[in-house]
Amino acid sequence: MDVGGLKVASIVDRIDGPSSWTIERDVHALILYEAGSYHWLETWLDERRTSLGDPLPGEMWLAPAGRRYRGEAKGGAVRYVEVEISTSRLVVAPDTRALAAHYDLTLAALVRALLAGDAAAADPLVTILARTLEGMAGRPVVPPVAERINDLMAFIQTQLEGSLTVEEMAAEAGMSVNSLIVHFTSVTGRTPAQYMLRQRLRRACWFLMNRPLSVAEIAFATGFSSHAHLCAIFRRKLGMSPGEWRRRHVSAIVPPAWEE
């Protein structure tokens, strides 16, 4: 439906196994992940990996107009909200870093308000999104370096349970530590250490929603040094305890068709 000059829709999709899809449009597509049982989602923009891992309620992705956005998932159910925004209303600079797995409570609330038919949410949504993208201005990265970062992101995902130093990441990428930090930050907006912490936190959140494990067990399974360490990171990054996250989001699962 059209609300405030933006097209918005709530979509429920179920896939039985590994699936991939491509978005190539003449409008921007902002996607808000609301609920689901994906245990793996990987996204690419113009063949550069933008995110991978376990998607969480409230995270957003942007598929810019005129560019090739690709996604892959291992199966499950998902409910998401999609907002189409014209290029005349939102300009995305070519070297802007990809907005992927982006968590912004205000922006997410505006998307939901738009879905509820509130036309007054349209202008603030576009304004905040434009301001966010302005802060993500990047610089060109040569293809060989981009490919190394692509591979390193995948490698990091396999090492979340254990320890992985920046020196080991640099060796894996075939770069010096300083070069890795500069290039990785340019591509992702985070240093390698910050990125790894974010991925550990995302996996811990997914476990809290989907697995009947104690907080201590989840801390051990996601590379945090202790129950207390995980709780401290939760409070610093999300403003709540792991237990509160679980209570708020455990219902954010789209049931299989046979359970409806």
Summary of the structure (lengths in Angstrom):
residues: 260
radius of gyration: 18.4
end to end distance: 25.6
largest distance: 53.1
contacts: 785
relative contact order: 0.14
helix: 43%
strand: 23%
